[in-house]
Amino acid sequence: MSAKALLDQDSNPGENEIKEAIAGNICRCTGYVQIIESIKSLRARDTEHVNVVAWRSEEGIE
C-alpha cells in the first residue's frame, strides 16, 4: 500500500524516495532489494489497475 501511494504521488520515484516510502512498513528480515526492484519496475506505469486489499482485524466481528 505504501508503494501504491508513492506511485500515485510520483510516477517515477528515485531509489531514495522508494526506500523512504517503505521504511518501517516491511519486515527487514526479508531484505529490501527485491522489493525495491519490484517497485522500480512499476515506475512510470499506470497503477490504476493495481488493487489494494486491506485486511480488517477479526476483533469485534460477530
PDB file of N, CA, C and O in Angstrom:
ATOM      1  N   MET A   1       0.822  -1.173   0.000  1.00  0.00           N
ATOM      2  CA  MET A   1       0.000   0.000   0.000  1.00  0.00           C
ATOM      3  C   MET A   1       0.874   1.247   0.000  1.00  0.00           C
ATOM      4  O   MET A   1       0.530   2.252  -0.622  1.00  0.00           O
ATOM      5  N   SER A   2       1.997   1.182   0.694  1.00  0.00           N
ATOM      6  CA  SER A   2       2.916   2.324   0.692  1.00  0.00           C
ATOM      7  C   SER A   2       3.471   2.570  -0.698  1.00  0.00           C
ATOM      8  O   SER A   2       3.621   3.717  -1.121  1.00  0.00           O
ATOM      9  N   ALA A   3       3.776   1.493  -1.408  1.00  0.00           N
ATOM     10  CA  ALA A   3       4.312   1.626  -2.766  1.00  0.00           C
ATOM     11  C   ALA A   3       3.262   2.217  -3.696  1.00  0.00           C
ATOM     12  O   ALA A   3       3.584   3.064  -4.530  1.00  0.00           O
ATOM     13  N   LYS A   4       2.020   1.788  -3.566  1.00  0.00           N
ATOM     14  CA  LYS A   4       0.936   2.318  -4.402  1.00  0.00           C
ATOM     15  C   LYS A   4       0.756   3.806  -4.138  1.00  0.00           C
ATOM     16  O   LYS A   4       0.609   4.589  -5.076  1.00  0.00           O
ATOM     17  N   ALA A   5       0.765   4.198  -2.875  1.00  0.00           N
ATOM     18  CA  ALA A   5       0.616   5.617  -2.531  1.00  0.00           C
ATOM     19  C   ALA A   5       1.768   6.433  -3.103  1.00  0.00           C
ATOM     20  O   ALA A   5       1.556   7.531  -3.618  1.00  0.00           O
ATOM     21  N   LEU A   6       2.977   5.906  -3.015  1.00  0.00           N
ATOM     22  CA  LEU A   6       4.139   6.603  -3.570  1.00  0.00           C
ATOM     23  C   LEU A   6       3.979   6.790  -5.067  1.00  0.00           C
ATOM     24  O   LEU A   6       4.184   7.889  -5.582  1.00  0.00           O
ATOM     25  N   LEU A   7       3.614   5.726  -5.769  1.00  0.00           N
ATOM     26  CA  LEU A   7       3.483   5.804  -7.224  1.00  0.00           C
ATOM     27  C   LEU A   7       2.316   6.689  -7.648  1.00  0.00           C
ATOM     28  O   LEU A   7       2.341   7.264  -8.736  1.00  0.00           O
ATOM     29  N   ASP A   8       1.298   6.803  -6.805  1.00  0.00           N
ATOM     30  CA  ASP A   8       0.200   7.729  -7.097  1.00  0.00           C
ATOM     31  C   ASP A   8       0.683   9.174  -7.026  1.00  0.00           C
ATOM     32  O   ASP A   8       0.218  10.025  -7.785  1.00  0.00           O
ATOM     33  N   GLN A   9       1.619   9.451  -6.114  1.00  0.00           N
ATOM     34  CA  GLN A   9       2.147  10.808  -5.958  1.00  0.00           C
ATOM     35  C   GLN A   9       3.241  11.124  -6.960  1.00  0.00           C
ATOM     36  O   GLN A   9       3.341  12.255  -7.436  1.00  0.00           O
ATOM     37  N   ASP A  10       4.056  10.142  -7.282  1.00  0.00           N
ATOM     38  CA  ASP A  10       5.216  10.345  -8.156  1.00  0.00           C
ATOM     39  C   ASP A  10       5.376   9.101  -9.015  1.00  0.00           C
ATOM     40  O   ASP A  10       5.745   8.041  -8.510  1.00  0.00           O
ATOM     41  N   SER A  11       5.105   9.221 -10.297  1.00  0.00           N
ATOM     42  CA  SER A  11       5.146   8.049 -11.171  1.00  0.00           C
ATOM     43  C   SER A  11       6.557   7.579 -11.489  1.00  0.00           C
ATOM     44  O   SER A  11       6.734   6.524 -12.097  1.00  0.00           O
ATOM     45  N   ASN A  12       7.557   8.342 -11.088  1.00  0.00           N
ATOM     46  CA  ASN A  12       8.938   7.954 -11.371  1.00  0.00           C
ATOM     47  C   ASN A  12       9.857   8.294 -10.185  1.00  0.00           C
ATOM     48  O   ASN A  12      10.774   9.105 -10.317  1.00  0.00           O
ATOM     49  N   PRO A  13       9.599   7.663  -9.019  1.00  0.00           N
ATOM     50  CA  PRO A  13      10.400   7.992  -7.843  1.00  0.00           C
ATOM     51  C   PRO A  13      11.807   7.411  -7.935  1.00  0.00           C
ATOM     52  O   PRO A  13      12.028   6.383  -8.576  1.00  0.00           O
ATOM     53  N   GLY A  14      12.742   8.076  -7.294  1.00  0.00           N
ATOM     54  CA  GLY A  14      14.103   7.565  -7.221  1.00  0.00           C
ATOM     55  C   GLY A  14      14.217   6.502  -6.137  1.00  0.00           C
ATOM     56  O   GLY A  14      13.294   6.302  -5.347  1.00  0.00           O
ATOM     57  N   GLU A  15      15.347   5.831  -6.109  1.00  0.00           N
ATOM     58  CA  GLU A  15      15.532   4.755  -5.132  1.00  0.00           C
ATOM     59  C   GLU A  15      15.437   5.270  -3.699  1.00  0.00           C
ATOM     60  O   GLU A  15      14.880   4.588  -2.839  1.00  0.00           O
ATOM     61  N   ASN A  16      15.964   6.448  -3.429  1.00  0.00           N
ATOM     62  CA  ASN A  16      15.874   7.005  -2.073  1.00  0.00           C
ATOM     63  C   ASN A  16      14.430   7.274  -1.673  1.00  0.00           C
ATOM     64  O   ASN A  16      14.050   7.034  -0.526  1.00  0.00           O
ATOM     65  N   GLU A  17      13.625   7.768  -2.602  1.00  0.00           N
ATOM     66  CA  GLU A  17      12.208   8.015  -2.319  1.00  0.00           C
ATOM     67  C   GLU A  17      11.483   6.695  -2.056  1.00  0.00           C
ATOM     68  O   GLU A  17      10.621   6.619  -1.180  1.00  0.00           O
ATOM     69  N   ILE A  18      11.831   5.667  -2.811  1.00  0.00           N
ATOM     70  CA  ILE A  18      11.222   4.351  -2.603  1.00  0.00           C
ATOM     71  C   ILE A  18      11.571   3.833  -1.210  1.00  0.00           C
ATOM     72  O   ILE A  18      10.696   3.380  -0.472  1.00  0.00           O
ATOM     73  N   LYS A  19      12.846   3.900  -0.858  1.00  0.00           N
ATOM     74  CA  LYS A  19      13.280   3.422   0.460  1.00  0.00           C
ATOM     75  C   LYS A  19      12.585   4.179   1.582  1.00  0.00           C
ATOM     76  O   LYS A  19      12.171   3.581   2.575  1.00  0.00           O
ATOM     77  N   GLU A  20      12.455   5.487   1.426  1.00  0.00           N
ATOM     78  CA  GLU A  20      11.791   6.299   2.445  1.00  0.00           C
ATOM     79  C   GLU A  20      10.316   5.922   2.569  1.00  0.00           C
ATOM     80  O   GLU A  20       9.777   5.863   3.674  1.00  0.00           O
ATOM     81  N   ALA A  21       9.669   5.668   1.437  1.00  0.00           N
ATOM     82  CA  ALA A  21       8.239   5.351   1.443  1.00  0.00           C
ATOM     83  C   ALA A  21       7.940   4.020   2.131  1.00  0.00           C
ATOM     84  O   ALA A  21       6.904   3.885   2.782  1.00  0.00           O
ATOM     85  N   ILE A  22       8.824   3.045   1.997  1.00  0.00           N
ATOM     86  CA  ILE A  22       8.548   1.731   2.581  1.00  0.00           C
ATOM     87  C   ILE A  22       9.211   1.517   3.939  1.00  0.00           C
ATOM     88  O   ILE A  22       9.002   0.480   4.568  1.00  0.00           O
ATOM     89  N   ALA A  23       9.992   2.466   4.391  1.00  0.00           N
ATOM     90  CA  ALA A  23      10.672   2.330   5.683  1.00  0.00           C
ATOM     91  C   ALA A  23       9.660   2.134   6.805  1.00  0.00           C
ATOM     92  O   ALA A  23       8.675   2.868   6.896  1.00  0.00           O
ATOM     93  N   GLY A  24       9.900   1.164   7.639  1.00  0.00           N
ATOM     94  CA  GLY A  24       9.038   0.918   8.786  1.00  0.00           C
ATOM     95  C   GLY A  24       7.796   0.108   8.487  1.00  0.00           C
ATOM     96  O   GLY A  24       7.050  -0.226   9.408  1.00  0.00           O
ATOM     97  N   ASN A  25       7.550  -0.218   7.237  1.00  0.00           N
ATOM     98  CA  ASN A  25       6.342  -0.951   6.875  1.00  0.00           C
ATOM     99  C   ASN A  25       6.583  -2.412   6.532  1.00  0.00           C
ATOM    100  O   ASN A  25       5.645  -3.209   6.510  1.00  0.00           O
ATOM    101  N   ILE A  26       7.811  -2.764   6.270  1.00  0.00           N
ATOM    102  CA  ILE A  26       8.117  -4.110   5.802  1.00  0.00           C
ATOM    103  C   ILE A  26       9.158  -4.724   6.721  1.00  0.00           C
ATOM    104  O   ILE A  26      10.075  -4.041   7.175  1.00  0.00           O
ATOM    105  N   CYS A  27       9.018  -5.993   6.989  1.00  0.00           N
ATOM    106  CA  CYS A  27       9.971  -6.704   7.832  1.00  0.00           C
ATOM    107  C   CYS A  27      11.364  -6.626   7.230  1.00  0.00           C
ATOM    108  O   CYS A  27      11.568  -6.996   6.074  1.00  0.00           O
ATOM    109  N   ARG A  28      12.297  -6.159   7.992  1.00  0.00           N
ATOM    110  CA  ARG A  28      13.659  -6.005   7.498  1.00  0.00           C
ATOM    111  C   ARG A  28      14.344  -7.348   7.259  1.00  0.00           C
ATOM    112  O   ARG A  28      15.347  -7.397   6.546  1.00  0.00           O
ATOM    113  N   CYS A  29      13.841  -8.426   7.826  1.00  0.00           N
ATOM    114  CA  CYS A  29      14.480  -9.722   7.638  1.00  0.00           C
ATOM    115  C   CYS A  29      14.320 -10.231   6.203  1.00  0.00           C
ATOM    116  O   CYS A  29      15.056 -11.122   5.778  1.00  0.00           O
ATOM    117  N   THR A  30      13.375  -9.678   5.466  1.00  0.00           N
ATOM    118  CA  THR A  30      13.174 -10.120   4.083  1.00  0.00           C
ATOM    119  C   THR A  30      14.153  -9.463   3.133  1.00  0.00           C
ATOM    120  O   THR A  30      14.377  -9.957   2.029  1.00  0.00           O
ATOM    121  N   GLY A  31      14.728  -8.372   3.545  1.00  0.00           N
ATOM    122  CA  GLY A  31      15.611  -7.615   2.654  1.00  0.00           C
ATOM    123  C   GLY A  31      14.787  -6.749   1.730  1.00  0.00           C
ATOM    124  O   GLY A  31      13.680  -7.111   1.335  1.00  0.00           O
ATOM    125  N   TYR A  32      15.325  -5.632   1.401  1.00  0.00           N
ATOM    126  CA  TYR A  32      14.589  -4.681   0.580  1.00  0.00           C
ATOM    127  C   TYR A  32      14.931  -4.770  -0.902  1.00  0.00           C
ATOM    128  O   TYR A  32      14.225  -4.187  -1.724  1.00  0.00           O
ATOM    129  N   VAL A  33      15.985  -5.477  -1.262  1.00  0.00           N
ATOM    130  CA  VAL A  33      16.475  -5.442  -2.641  1.00  0.00           C
ATOM    131  C   VAL A  33      15.395  -5.834  -3.641  1.00  0.00           C
ATOM    132  O   VAL A  33      15.134  -5.085  -4.582  1.00  0.00           O
ATOM    133  N   GLN A  34      14.765  -6.986  -3.459  1.00  0.00           N
ATOM    134  CA  GLN A  34      13.742  -7.422  -4.416  1.00  0.00           C
ATOM    135  C   GLN A  34      12.495  -6.547  -4.356  1.00  0.00           C
ATOM    136  O   GLN A  34      11.844  -6.321  -5.375  1.00  0.00           O
ATOM    137  N   ILE A  35      12.166  -6.061  -3.180  1.00  0.00           N
ATOM    138  CA  ILE A  35      11.003  -5.189  -3.049  1.00  0.00           C
ATOM    139  C   ILE A  35      11.248  -3.881  -3.784  1.00  0.00           C
ATOM    140  O   ILE A  35      10.377  -3.405  -4.514  1.00  0.00           O
ATOM    141  N   ILE A  36      12.421  -3.299  -3.600  1.00  0.00           N
ATOM    142  CA  ILE A  36      12.765  -2.050  -4.285  1.00  0.00           C
ATOM    143  C   ILE A  36      12.788  -2.261  -5.789  1.00  0.00           C
ATOM    144  O   ILE A  36      12.292  -1.419  -6.538  1.00  0.00           O
ATOM    145  N   GLU A  37      13.357  -3.368  -6.241  1.00  0.00           N
ATOM    146  CA  GLU A  37      13.395  -3.657  -7.678  1.00  0.00           C
ATOM    147  C   GLU A  37      11.979  -3.810  -8.244  1.00  0.00           C
ATOM    148  O   GLU A  37      11.709  -3.372  -9.362  1.00  0.00           O
ATOM    149  N   SER A  38      11.091  -4.416  -7.491  1.00  0.00           N
ATOM    150  CA  SER A  38       9.703  -4.567  -7.943  1.00  0.00           C
ATOM    151  C   SER A  38       9.018  -3.219  -8.084  1.00  0.00           C
ATOM    152  O   SER A  38       8.305  -2.980  -9.059  1.00  0.00           O
ATOM    153  N   ILE A  39       9.231  -2.339  -7.115  1.00  0.00           N
ATOM    154  CA  ILE A  39       8.639  -1.004  -7.184  1.00  0.00           C
ATOM    155  C   ILE A  39       9.229  -0.228  -8.355  1.00  0.00           C
ATOM    156  O   ILE A  39       8.510   0.470  -9.069  1.00  0.00           O
ATOM    157  N   LYS A  40      10.531  -0.351  -8.548  1.00  0.00           N
ATOM    158  CA  LYS A  40      11.167   0.321  -9.686  1.00  0.00           C
ATOM    159  C   LYS A  40      10.555  -0.144 -11.002  1.00  0.00           C
ATOM    160  O   LYS A  40      10.401   0.652 -11.928  1.00  0.00           O
ATOM    161  N   SER A  41      10.205  -1.427 -11.094  1.00  0.00           N
ATOM    162  CA  SER A  41       9.644  -1.951 -12.342  1.00  0.00           C
ATOM    163  C   SER A  41       8.277  -1.352 -12.643  1.00  0.00           C
ATOM    164  O   SER A  41       7.827  -1.379 -13.789  1.00  0.00           O
ATOM    165  N   LEU A  42       7.616  -0.816 -11.631  1.00  0.00           N
ATOM    166  CA  LEU A  42       6.302  -0.194 -11.824  1.00  0.00           C
ATOM    167  C   LEU A  42       6.380   1.294 -12.122  1.00  0.00           C
ATOM    168  O   LEU A  42       5.374   1.909 -12.473  1.00  0.00           O
ATOM    169  N   ARG A  43       7.573   1.882 -11.987  1.00  0.00           N
ATOM    170  CA  ARG A  43       7.698   3.323 -12.220  1.00  0.00           C
ATOM    171  C   ARG A  43       7.202   3.682 -13.612  1.00  0.00           C
ATOM    172  O   ARG A  43       7.423   2.959 -14.583  1.00  0.00           O
ATOM    173  N   ALA A  44       6.534   4.804 -13.676  1.00  0.00           N
ATOM    174  CA  ALA A  44       6.027   5.373 -14.922  1.00  0.00           C
ATOM    175  C   ALA A  44       5.019   4.463 -15.612  1.00  0.00           C
ATOM    176  O   ALA A  44       4.738   4.639 -16.797  1.00  0.00           O
ATOM    177  N   ARG A  45       4.483   3.509 -14.896  1.00  0.00           N
ATOM    178  CA  ARG A  45       3.411   2.666 -15.442  1.00  0.00           C
ATOM    179  C   ARG A  45       2.095   3.110 -14.829  1.00  0.00           C
ATOM    180  O   ARG A  45       2.066   3.759 -13.783  1.00  0.00           O
ATOM    181  N   ASP A  46       1.030   2.756 -15.482  1.00  0.00           N
ATOM    182  CA  ASP A  46      -0.294   3.060 -14.965  1.00  0.00           C
ATOM    183  C   ASP A  46      -0.576   2.128 -13.792  1.00  0.00           C
ATOM    184  O   ASP A  46      -0.597   0.909 -13.967  1.00  0.00           O
ATOM    185  N   THR A  47      -0.790   2.674 -12.610  1.00  0.00           N
ATOM    186  CA  THR A  47      -1.064   1.851 -11.435  1.00  0.00           C
ATOM    187  C   THR A  47      -2.548   1.822 -11.076  1.00  0.00           C
ATOM    188  O   THR A  47      -2.915   1.303 -10.022  1.00  0.00           O
ATOM    189  N   GLU A  48      -3.393   2.364 -11.928  1.00  0.00           N
ATOM    190  CA  GLU A  48      -4.830   2.348 -11.651  1.00  0.00           C
ATOM    191  C   GLU A  48      -5.365   0.930 -11.536  1.00  0.00           C
ATOM    192  O   GLU A  48      -6.324   0.688 -10.804  1.00  0.00           O
ATOM    193  N   HIS A  49      -4.755  -0.010 -12.251  1.00  0.00           N
ATOM    194  CA  HIS A  49      -5.234  -1.388 -12.244  1.00  0.00           C
ATOM    195  C   HIS A  49      -4.778  -2.171 -11.016  1.00  0.00           C
ATOM    196  O   HIS A  49      -5.199  -3.312 -10.823  1.00  0.00           O
ATOM    197  N   VAL A  50      -3.924  -1.576 -10.183  1.00  0.00           N
ATOM    198  CA  VAL A  50      -3.414  -2.261  -9.001  1.00  0.00           C
ATOM    199  C   VAL A  50      -4.486  -2.229  -7.922  1.00  0.00           C
ATOM    200  O   VAL A  50      -4.918  -1.161  -7.490  1.00  0.00           O
ATOM    201  N   ASN A  51      -4.906  -3.401  -7.498  1.00  0.00           N
ATOM    202  CA  ASN A  51      -5.911  -3.495  -6.451  1.00  0.00           C
ATOM    203  C   ASN A  51      -5.230  -3.515  -5.098  1.00  0.00           C
ATOM    204  O   ASN A  51      -4.273  -4.259  -4.885  1.00  0.00           O
ATOM    205  N   VAL A  52      -5.724  -2.697  -4.187  1.00  0.00           N
ATOM    206  CA  VAL A  52      -5.205  -2.667  -2.829  1.00  0.00           C
ATOM    207  C   VAL A  52      -6.247  -3.314  -1.937  1.00  0.00           C
ATOM    208  O   VAL A  52      -7.393  -2.868  -1.874  1.00  0.00           O
ATOM    209  N   VAL A  53      -5.843  -4.361  -1.256  1.00  0.00           N
ATOM    210  CA  VAL A  53      -6.743  -5.069  -0.360  1.00  0.00           C
ATOM    211  C   VAL A  53      -6.270  -4.834   1.064  1.00  0.00           C
ATOM    212  O   VAL A  53      -5.137  -5.164   1.415  1.00  0.00           O
ATOM    213  N   ALA A  54      -7.128  -4.271   1.868  1.00  0.00           N
ATOM    214  CA  ALA A  54      -6.803  -4.053   3.276  1.00  0.00           C
ATOM    215  C   ALA A  54      -7.530  -5.114   4.094  1.00  0.00           C
ATOM    216  O   ALA A  54      -8.739  -5.300   3.951  1.00  0.00           O
ATOM    217  N   TRP A  55      -6.805  -5.787   4.928  1.00  0.00           N
ATOM    218  CA  TRP A  55      -7.395  -6.828   5.767  1.00  0.00           C
ATOM    219  C   TRP A  55      -7.848  -6.203   7.069  1.00  0.00           C
ATOM    220  O   TRP A  55      -7.095  -5.471   7.712  1.00  0.00           O
ATOM    221  N   ARG A  56      -9.061  -6.487   7.450  1.00  0.00           N
ATOM    222  CA  ARG A  56      -9.545  -5.947   8.708  1.00  0.00           C
ATOM    223  C   ARG A  56      -9.304  -6.961   9.827  1.00  0.00           C
ATOM    224  O   ARG A  56      -9.221  -8.167   9.593  1.00  0.00           O
ATOM    225  N   SER A  57      -9.200  -6.452  11.007  1.00  0.00           N
ATOM    226  CA  SER A  57      -9.000  -7.285  12.183  1.00  0.00           C
ATOM    227  C   SER A  57     -10.266  -8.071  12.466  1.00  0.00           C
ATOM    228  O   SER A  57     -11.371  -7.590  12.219  1.00  0.00           O
ATOM    229  N   GLU A  58     -10.105  -9.278  12.982  1.00  0.00           N
ATOM    230  CA  GLU A  58     -11.281 -10.074  13.322  1.00  0.00           C
ATOM    231  C   GLU A  58     -11.858  -9.689  14.673  1.00  0.00           C
ATOM    232  O   GLU A  58     -12.917 -10.184  15.059  1.00  0.00           O
ATOM    233  N   GLU A  59     -11.175  -8.814  15.390  1.00  0.00           N
ATOM    234  CA  GLU A  59     -11.704  -8.365  16.672  1.00  0.00           C
ATOM    235  C   GLU A  59     -13.001  -7.609  16.448  1.00  0.00           C
ATOM    236  O   GLU A  59     -13.083  -6.737  15.583  1.00  0.00           O
ATOM    237  N   GLY A  60     -13.981  -7.938  17.209  1.00  0.00           N
ATOM    238  CA  GLY A  60     -15.245  -7.238  17.119  1.00  0.00           C
ATOM    239  C   GLY A  60     -16.170  -7.753  16.030  1.00  0.00           C
ATOM    240  O   GLY A  60     -17.289  -7.259  15.891  1.00  0.00           O
ATOM    241  N   ILE A  61     -15.731  -8.725  15.263  1.00  0.00           N
ATOM    242  CA  ILE A  61     -16.599  -9.292  14.228  1.00  0.00           C
ATOM    243  C   ILE A  61     -17.458 -10.368  14.868  1.00  0.00           C
ATOM    244  O   ILE A  61     -16.948 -11.272  15.530  1.00  0.00           O
ATOM    245  N   GLU A  62     -18.744 -10.266  14.670  1.00  0.00           N
ATOM    246  CA  GLU A  62     -19.654 -11.238  15.278  1.00  0.00           C
ATOM    247  C   GLU A  62     -20.080 -12.276  14.278  1.00  0.00           C
ATOM    248  O   GLU A  62     -20.848 -13.178  14.613  1.00  0.00           O
TER     249      GLU A  62
END
